[in-house]
């Protein structure tokens, strides 16, 4: 998975998804966001919490290779961006 994205668009979508992901959870994967390149122009960001609340949002990408995804710890990624 490789893509180029506008920082402001990515930050906006990431903040929305990271707000759902709990900071501390007994199930580590719940503290992560799922990043997937859906097409050469679209990045999807998904998160869920332990109670079943989920969110899926997207952001336009400048360029990318279709396919691929990764789970990344939400707070850590938000701190980097």
N, C-alpha and C positions, 0 to 999 in steps of 0.2 A: 504494500500500500504506500503510495507516494502521491502527495498533492501539494499545491500552493494555494494559500487562502489569504484573504484580506483579514488582518488582525482584528479590526473592529467587528466585522461580521462573525468571526469565529468566537470572539469574546462574548458577544451578545448571546449567541446560541449556547455556549458553554456555561455561562452563568445560570441560564434557565434550567439546564439539565443538572448542573452541580447542586442547585438548590433542592433537588429531590433526593439525591444520593446522600445517605447519612454519613457523617464524618467518622463515626465509630460504629461498627456493627460486628456481631458475632460471626457473621458470614462475610468474609473479606471482599468477595466480588461485588457486594451491594454498595461498597464505598467507591466503586469505579463507574466511569461512563464508557459506553461502547461507541467507538468512532468507526464508521463504515463509509467507504467511497461507493456510492450507489451508481454514479455515472461520472463521466469526465467533467461534469459541471456541478455535482451535488454531493455534499458531505452530510451524513445523517449522524446525529448524536442522540443516544438513548440512555436513560437511567431509570432505576426503580428503587423503592425502599422496601422494608420488611413487611409493611402492611398491604402491599399490593398496589400502591400508587406508582404509576409509571408515566414517563413523558418521552416523546420522540420529537425532536426538532431537527431542522436542517439549516445549512448555510451554503451559499454558492461558493464554489471554488474557482480559482483562476485557471488552473490546469491540474490534471490528475490522471492516474491510470485506474480504469474501472476495476472494481473487485478488491477485496481485502478489507480487513477490519482488525481492531485491536481494543482491548479493555485497558484503560489507564486510570489510575487512582485520581479521582475528581479533584480533590483539594490540591494535590501536588501539581497537576496540570494547570489548574487555575492560577496557582502561585507563579508558575513559569510564564504563562501568557500575560 
